[in-house]
Amino acid sequence: MSGRAAPAGERRRRAADVALLVIHVLLVPFYLAAGSAKLAGSEQMIEFFDRIGAGHWLRYFTGTLEVIGALGLLVPRLSGLAALGLTGLMTGAVITNLVAGTPSALALVLLPLVTVLAWGRRDSTLALLGRR
């Protein structure tokens, strides 16, 4: 080790990478658990989807997307695309909760987190789409 300090830009990039990794690690188990609860028909999820006036098809659809998104986050090449998909899903969740009169603090916290992750992993999404 040379003892030289890393340049400021490199330190910022490393800090950003660590922050993205922390967000990534937090979101995977959350989406796996939330999606699994919807798919398994937990009483709380059934009551919630009944309260917002959605059929059970939406609960299954949302649960499936959450589980697929979480699994996609585990694949480095797909993580950006998965985060982008989850951003769309959470945008829909926030809008649905507001329109149905059931605002969710959790959805309002998850939306910016998954959006930051999608932005931070945009290079992998662009590479996957053949744009880089």
Order of alpha helices (4+ residues) and beta strands (2+ residues): alpha-alpha-alpha-alpha-alpha-alpha
